[in-house]
Amino acid sequence: MRIESKSSVIEESSDATLVISSLGGDKLAFETIVVRYQRLLCSLAYSSIGSVNESEDLVQETFVEAWKKLSKLQEPEKLKAWLCGILRFKISHHHRKQARQPTQHVDETAESNVLEPSDITTGDKTTEEIAMRDQERALLWQTLKDLPETYRETLILYYREHRSVAHVANELDLSEDTVKQRLSRGRKLLQAKMMKFVEDALERSSPGHVFTAGVMASLVTLAPPTKAAGYGVTAAKLGTTFKLATIVTFLATASGFISCFFGLRASLDKSRTDRERKAVVKETIIFVAVAIAFVAGLLGFRYLALAFPASSRSFLVLSQIIVFSFVASYLILLFKSFRKMAELRVAERARKPEAFASPGDQPNAKGREYKSRYSLLGFPLVHIKFAASEKGEEVAIGWIAFGEKAYGLLFAWGGFTVAPISVGVFSVGIIGIGAVGVGFAGIGCVGIGLLAMGASAIGYKAYGSLSATGWENAFSQGFSMAKEAAIGPIAYAEHINNELAISISNLSTAGQSYVAILAAMTVLVIAPVVWYAHVVRKKNRGL
């Protein structure tokens, strides 16, 4: 009873589920794939080359190659199209080979009537039935070969699929009306006296259980597809999530470079001497270099882990060392930069006082910052610092705060920021967005929080593009490590790359969250820095 129940569940499973199970070495699942698509593939192959034996050989080769390369399938919902693509490549190769070796092909009418394994099919009956004779096959193809391919494919698949218009429409991705039209025109093109013969012959040539057994027998000596690669299939079961994750990662990187560019421009506008400008450029280069080294390190270890699976655990540990090193480096570099620039400003005021002669460059000048007239609970509604920070100068504090260091009761943007909604190089808040984002929801190049998202994510639920470390679940296109569920090419958890892991990871909800993240990054990261750089330039250049 248990075997029958399992078989029934597998037969009703989606393509994505069958592929995931096959990647885990479940050949019963792959057998279901073969049964599901063998009629379609054999019909397409026969329609192109006109030989039942050769078409079935090509389709067997197609399924064997699919088994070997299953780990490369990133979108399992497109399994049918992927199988058809492999088959059409083999058909094209077959035709090229025939063109090079025309003398090696003999008309099927000259072949003997000796039955091959593919000549025998097994239906619902217990006794085996003999397939059509070689002469019938030759005559059948002689009748069909001059039909246009669109009509020929439709006719062949229709009669092999037990005259189901709906099924043919689904297999060929056509409307039922289109299928009916092609069938009608195709029938008219066939000679009336051959019509009944063609219909019956096509039914008898349809592959059956023996064909399935032949494919599965070919897999006996083959190892299961690379299990680690199952993450791509698992994630692709929710293809929108996978694609949005890629878009979010790209936008996070792009927003980082955009912020870096405009932040650099604003810092240069605040500078008053060549030494200050050189220091700004140097500090920017250091931050960018550390970010590039971080991404390159994760990509490098990911490549090595996939190339040397026996050492993947070691590369996983090294990848996490890189992540924590990046976080620590950015925090240290940021505060060292604040201190260095403040000290340099003091030194430059003493060395070149003429560079700071304008009224706006005086320590207490009103134009150096903006504080709103209105306040709430003792804090200004808006506090924005436009000039470079001086030693002993207060940081930006308000309900909305902008500055190198900014603390907001509602929103903060800048270098180091703390606020319920915090955006910065290193940001801390309920929602933290930045190069390093820390919060209930941490989003950024490295996101840290109960819900963490980014190139690298660390949290209770972690969704990263290159690395994810979570308590409950981790989802990543690189390294994934969690207590309960992990999805990724290099994954460690109690449940890895399976249906339960998908359920625990709740990828559908994550996919919906990505849309909000896209909007948040655009509005909270890119827009403020562009506006801030524009205002800083205007105030510091007197425009």
C-alpha positions in Angstrom: 0.0 0.0 0.0 2.9 2.4 0.8 4.5 1.8 -2.6 1.2 2.4 -4.4 0.6 5.6 -2.4 4.1 6.9 -3.2 3.8 6.1 -6.8 0.4 7.9 -7.0 1.8 11.0 -5.4 4.8 11.0 -7.7 2.6 10.7 -10.8 0.6 13.7 -9.7 3.6 15.8 -8.8 4.6 19.0 -10.6 7.6 19.0 -12.9 9.5 21.1 -10.3 8.9 18.5 -7.6 9.9 15.6 -9.9 13.1 17.4 -10.8 14.0 18.1 -7.2 13.4 14.4 -6.3 15.4 13.3 -9.3 18.3 15.5 -8.2 18.2 13.7 -4.9 18.7 10.4 -6.8 15.0 9.3 -6.9 14.9 7.4 -10.2 11.1 6.7 -9.7 10.6 10.4 -10.0 12.7 10.6 -13.2 10.8 7.6 -14.6 7.6 9.6 -14.2 9.2 12.4 -16.2 10.0 9.9 -18.9 6.4 8.6 -19.0 5.1 12.1 -19.0 7.0 13.3 -22.0 8.1 10.3 -24.0 5.1 10.5 -26.3 5.7 14.1 -27.1 9.4 13.7 -27.7 9.1 10.5 -29.7 6.4 12.1 -31.9 8.5 15.2 -32.5 11.6 13.1 -33.3 9.6 10.8 -35.6 8.0 13.8 -37.4 11.5 15.1 -38.2 13.4 11.9 -39.2 10.7 9.4 -40.2 12.1 6.4 -38.5 10.5 4.9 -35.4 13.6 3.1 -34.3 16.0 6.0 -34.8 13.5 8.5 -33.3 13.2 6.4 -30.2 17.0 6.0 -30.0 17.4 9.8 -30.1 14.7 10.3 -27.4 16.4 7.7 -25.2 19.7 9.6 -25.6 17.8 12.8 -24.8 16.5 11.4 -21.5 19.9 10.0 -20.6 21.5 13.4 -21.3 18.8 15.1 -19.3 19.5 12.9 -16.3 23.2 13.8 -16.5 22.6 17.5 -16.9 19.6 17.9 -14.7 21.6 20.0 -12.2 21.9 22.7 -14.9 18.2 23.2 -15.2 17.5 26.5 -13.4 13.7 26.8 -14.2 12.0 23.4 -13.7 8.6 24.8 -14.7 10.2 24.9 -18.2 11.2 21.2 -18.1 9.2 20.3 -21.2 10.9 23.1 -23.3 14.3 22.1 -21.9 13.8 18.5 -23.0 12.5 19.5 -26.4 15.6 21.7 -26.8 17.9 18.8 -26.1 16.0 16.7 -28.5 16.0 19.2 -31.3 19.8 19.6 -31.0 20.2 15.9 -31.3 17.8 15.8 -34.3 19.9 18.6 -36.0 23.1 16.6 -35.3 21.4 13.5 -36.7 20.5 15.3 -40.0 24.1 16.7 -40.3 25.5 13.2 -39.8 23.2 11.8 -42.5 24.3 14.5 -44.9 27.9 13.6 -44.4 27.3 9.8 -44.6 24.5 9.3 -47.2 25.7 5.9 -48.2 25.2 4.4 -44.8 21.4 4.9 -44.7 19.3 2.1 -46.1 15.6 2.5 -46.9 13.5 0.8 -44.2 11.6 -1.2 -46.8 14.9 -3.2 -47.4 15.3 -4.1 -43.8 14.3 -7.5 -42.5 11.2 -8.0 -40.4 13.3 -9.0 -37.3 11.8 -7.3 -34.3 13.9 -5.1 -32.1 13.1 -4.2 -28.5 11.6 -0.9 -29.5 9.2 -2.8 -31.8 7.4 -4.3 -28.7 5.1 -2.2 -26.6 3.2 -3.0 -23.5 -0.2 -1.5 -22.9 -2.8 -2.2 -20.2 -3.0 -5.9 -21.3 -0.7 -8.5 -19.9 0.3 -9.9 -23.3 2.8 -8.1 -25.6 1.7 -6.7 -28.9 3.8 -6.7 -32.0 4.4 -3.3 -33.6 3.9 -2.5 -37.2 6.1 -4.2 -39.8 9.0 -2.5 -41.5 7.0 -2.2 -44.8 4.2 -0.5 -43.0 6.6 2.0 -41.4 8.2 2.8 -44.8 4.8 3.3 -46.4 3.6 5.4 -43.4 6.6 7.8 -43.7 6.2 7.9 -47.4 2.7 9.3 -46.9 3.6 11.7 -44.1 7.0 13.1 -45.2 5.7 15.5 -47.8 3.3 17.2 -45.4 4.3 20.6 -44.0 6.0 20.1 -40.6 3.3 21.9 -38.6 0.6 19.6 -39.9 2.8 16.5 -39.6 3.7 17.2 -36.0 0.1 17.9 -35.0 -1.2 14.7 -36.7 1.4 12.5 -35.3 1.0 13.7 -31.8 -2.8 13.7 -32.0 -3.0 10.0 -32.9 -0.3 9.0 -30.5 -2.0 10.9 -27.7 -5.3 8.9 -28.3 -7.0 11.7 -30.3 -7.0 14.3 -27.5 -7.1 17.9 -29.0 -6.7 19.4 -25.5 -3.5 17.4 -24.8 -1.9 18.2 -28.1 -2.7 21.9 -27.6 -1.0 21.7 -24.2 2.0 19.8 -25.5 2.6 22.2 -28.4 1.6 25.4 -26.5 -1.2 26.1 -29.0 -4.8 26.9 -28.7 -7.3 24.1 -29.3 -8.8 26.0 -32.2 -5.3 26.1 -33.9 -4.8 22.4 -33.3 -8.3 21.6 -34.8 -7.4 23.8 -37.8 -4.1 22.1 -38.4 -5.7 18.6 -38.0 -8.4 19.5 -40.6 -5.9 20.8 -43.1 -3.5 18.0 -42.5 -6.2 15.3 -43.1 -7.1 16.9 -46.4 -3.6 16.7 -47.5 -3.3 13.0 -46.8 -4.5 10.6 -49.4 -8.0 9.4 -48.5 -7.1 5.7 -49.0 -4.1 6.0 -46.6 -5.9 7.9 -43.8 -7.2 4.9 -41.8 -3.9 3.1 -42.2 -1.9 6.1 -41.0 -4.1 6.6 -37.9 -3.8 3.0 -36.8 -0.1 2.7 -37.6 0.7 5.9 -35.5 -1.2 4.5 -32.5 0.8 1.2 -32.7 4.1 3.0 -33.0 3.6 5.0 -29.8 6.3 4.2 -27.1 5.1 2.2 -24.1 6.4 0.7 -20.9 9.2 -1.1 -22.6 10.5 2.2 -23.9 10.4 3.6 -20.4 12.2 0.5 -19.0 14.9 1.0 -21.7 15.5 4.6 -20.6 15.7 3.6 -17.0 18.0 0.7 -17.8 20.4 3.1 -19.4 20.6 5.0 -16.1 21.5 2.0 -13.9 25.2 2.7 -14.2 24.9 6.5 -13.9 25.3 8.4 -10.7 22.6 10.8 -9.6 23.0 14.4 -10.9 25.1 16.7 -8.6 23.0 17.0 -5.5 24.4 20.4 -4.6 23.0 21.9 -7.8 19.5 21.1 -6.6 19.3 24.5 -5.0 18.8 26.1 -8.5 15.8 23.8 -9.1 14.4 24.3 -5.7 14.6 28.1 -5.9 13.4 28.1 -9.4 10.2 26.4 -8.4 9.3 29.9 -7.4 10.9 31.4 -10.5 9.7 34.9 -9.7 11.5 34.8 -6.3 14.8 33.7 -8.0 14.6 36.4 -10.6 13.6 39.1 -8.2 16.5 38.1 -5.9 18.9 38.7 -8.8 17.4 42.1 -9.5 17.5 43.1 -5.9 21.2 42.1 -5.6 22.0 44.0 -8.8 20.1 47.1 -7.6 21.7 46.9 -4.1 25.1 46.8 -5.8 24.1 49.6 -8.2 22.7 51.7 -5.5 25.9 51.3 -3.5 28.0 52.6 -6.4 25.5 55.4 -7.0 25.6 56.4 -3.3 29.4 56.1 -3.4 29.6 58.4 -6.5 27.3 61.1 -5.1 28.7 60.7 -1.6 32.2 61.3 -3.0 31.0 64.3 -5.0 29.4 65.8 -1.9 32.6 65.2 0.2 34.8 66.8 -2.5 32.4 69.8 -2.5 32.9 70.1 1.3 36.7 69.9 0.9 38.6 73.2 0.9 42.2 72.1 0.2 44.1 69.7 -2.1 45.0 67.5 0.9 41.4 67.2 2.0 40.3 66.3 -1.6 43.1 63.6 -1.8 42.1 62.2 1.5 38.5 61.9 0.4 39.4 60.1 -2.8 41.8 57.8 -0.8 39.1 56.9 1.8 36.6 56.2 -1.0 39.0 54.0 -2.9 39.6 52.0 0.3 35.9 51.4 0.9 35.3 50.4 -2.7 38.3 48.1 -2.6 37.1 46.3 0.5 33.7 45.8 -1.0 35.2 44.4 -4.2 37.5 42.1 -2.2 34.4 40.9 -0.2 32.4 40.1 -3.3 35.4 38.5 -5.1 36.2 36.4 -2.1 32.7 35.0 -1.8 32.5 34.3 -5.6 35.9 32.7 -5.5 35.1 30.4 -2.5 31.8 29.5 -4.2 33.6 28.4 -7.3 36.1 26.4 -5.3 33.4 24.8 -3.2 31.5 23.6 -6.3 34.7 22.5 -8.0 35.9 20.6 -4.9 32.8 19.4 -3.1 34.8 17.3 -0.6 36.2 20.6 0.8 33.0 22.6 0.6 32.6 22.8 4.4 36.0 24.4 4.7 35.2 27.0 2.0 31.9 27.6 3.8 33.8 28.5 7.0 36.2 30.7 5.0 33.2 32.5 3.4 31.7 33.4 6.7 35.1 34.7 7.9 35.1 37.0 4.9 31.5 38.2 5.8 32.3 39.0 9.4 35.6 40.6 8.4 33.8 42.8 5.9 31.3 44.0 8.6 34.1 44.7 11.1 36.3 46.4 8.5 33.5 48.7 7.4 32.7 49.8 11.0 36.3 50.4 11.8 37.1 52.1 8.5 34.0 54.4 8.9 34.9 55.7 12.4 38.6 56.0 11.5 37.6 58.0 8.4 35.5 60.4 10.6 38.4 60.9 13.0 41.0 61.4 10.2 38.9 63.9 8.3 38.1 65.9 11.4 41.8 66.0 12.4 42.8 66.9 8.9 40.3 69.8 8.9 41.9 71.1 12.1 45.4 70.9 10.6 44.3 72.5 7.3 42.6 75.4 9.1 46.0 76.1 10.8 48.1 75.5 7.6 45.9 77.3 5.1 43.6 79.7 6.9 42.8 81.6 3.7 41.0 78.5 2.3 38.4 78.9 5.1 38.0 82.7 4.9 34.4 82.6 3.6 31.6 83.2 6.2 30.1 79.8 5.4 33.3 78.1 6.5 33.3 79.5 10.0 32.6 76.8 12.7 29.3 78.3 13.9 28.0 79.5 10.5 24.3 79.0 10.0 24.8 77.7 6.5 26.7 74.7 7.7 23.4 73.0 8.7 19.7 73.2 8.6 17.4 72.7 11.6 13.7 73.0 11.1 11.9 75.8 13.1 9.4 73.3 14.5 10.3 70.5 16.9 8.6 67.6 18.6 9.5 66.3 22.1 12.5 68.6 22.1 13.9 67.3 18.8 13.8 69.2 15.5 11.6 67.7 12.8 14.5 67.9 10.4 18.3 68.3 11.0 20.7 68.2 8.1 24.5 68.7 8.2 25.8 70.2 4.9 29.4 70.9 5.8 32.3 68.6 6.7 32.3 67.7 10.4 34.5 69.7 12.7 36.0 68.4 15.9 33.6 68.8 18.8 30.7 69.6 16.5 27.4 67.9 17.4 26.0 65.2 15.1 22.7 65.4 13.2 19.8 64.5 15.5 16.2 64.9 14.7 13.1 63.1 13.6 14.6 63.2 10.2 18.4 63.5 10.2 21.1 63.7 7.5 24.8 63.8 8.1 28.0 61.8 8.4 26.7 60.6 11.7 22.9 60.9 11.9 20.5 59.8 14.6 16.8 60.0 13.8 13.7 59.3 15.7 12.0 58.4 12.5 14.5 58.4 9.6 18.3 58.9 9.3 20.6 58.9 6.3 24.3 59.3 6.1 27.6 57.5 7.0 26.8 55.9 10.4 23.0 56.1 11.1 20.7 55.0 13.8 16.9 55.3 13.4 13.7 53.2 13.0 14.3 53.6 9.3 18.0 53.9 8.8 20.0 54.3 5.6 23.8 54.6 5.5 27.1 53.0 5.0 26.6 51.3 8.4 22.9 51.6 9.4 21.1 50.4 12.6 17.4 50.5 13.0 14.1 48.6 12.8 14.7 48.7 9.1 18.4 49.1 8.3 19.5 49.6 4.7 23.1 50.1 3.6 26.5 48.6 2.9 25.9 47.0 6.3 22.2 47.0 7.4 21.4 45.9 10.9 17.9 45.8 12.3 14.7 43.8 12.6 14.9 43.8 8.8 18.5 44.2 7.7 19.1 44.9 4.0 22.3 45.6 2.2 25.5 44.3 0.9 25.5 42.5 4.2 22.1 42.3 5.9 21.9 41.4 9.6 18.6 40.9 11.4 15.6 38.7 12.2 14.8 39.1 8.5 18.1 39.5 6.6 18.5 40.2 2.9 21.4 41.1 0.7 24.5 39.9 -1.1 25.2 38.2 2.3 22.6 37.7 4.9 22.8 36.8 8.6 19.6 36.4 10.6 16.8 34.3 11.9 15.5 34.1 8.3 18.3 34.8 5.8 18.0 35.4 2.0 21.2 36.2 0.2 22.6 36.1 -3.3 26.1 34.9 -2.4 25.8 33.8 1.3 23.1 33.2 3.8 23.4 32.2 7.4 20.2 31.7 9.3 18.8 30.2 12.4 15.5 28.9 11.0 16.3 29.0 7.2 18.8 30.2 4.7 18.4 30.7 1.0 21.2 31.6 -1.3 22.7 31.1 -4.8 26.0 30.5 -3.0 26.6 29.4 0.6 23.6 28.5 2.8 23.8 27.4 6.4 20.9 27.1 8.9 19.6 25.0 11.8 16.5 23.8 10.1 16.3 24.5 6.3 18.8 25.6 3.7 18.5 26.1 0.0 21.7 26.6 -2.0 24.4 24.9 -4.1 26.6 24.6 -0.9 24.0 24.0 1.8 24.1 22.7 5.4 21.0 22.2 7.5 18.6 19.5 8.8 16.6 19.9 5.6 18.4 20.7 2.4 17.1 21.5 -1.1 13.8 19.7 -0.7 10.0 20.4 -0.5 10.2 20.8 3.3 13.1 23.3 3.0 10.9 25.3 0.5 8.0 25.3 3.0 10.2 26.4 5.9 11.9 29.0 3.9 8.6 30.5 2.8 10.0 31.6 -0.5 6.7 32.9 -1.8 6.5 35.5 1.0 10.2 36.4 0.4 9.4 36.9 -3.2 6.7 39.4 -2.3 9.1 41.1 0.1 11.6 41.6 -2.7 9.2 43.9 -4.5 9.0 46.2 -1.4 12.8 46.1 -1.1 13.2 47.3 -4.7 11.0 50.3 -4.0 12.7 50.9 -0.6 16.2 50.9 -2.2 15.1 53.3 -4.9 13.3 55.7 -2.6 15.5 55.5 0.6 19.0 55.0 -0.9 19.3 56.5 -4.3 16.9 59.5 -4.1 18.3 61.0 -0.8 21.9 60.8 -1.8 21.2 62.5 -5.1 19.2 65.3 -3.4 21.8 65.7 -0.7 24.8 65.9 -3.1 22.9 68.5 -5.1 22.2 70.7 -2.1 25.7 70.3 -0.7 27.2 71.4 -4.1 24.8 74.4 -4.2 25.6 75.6 -0.7 29.4 75.0 -0.9 29.8 76.6 -4.3 27.5 79.5 -3.7 25.2 78.4 -6.6 
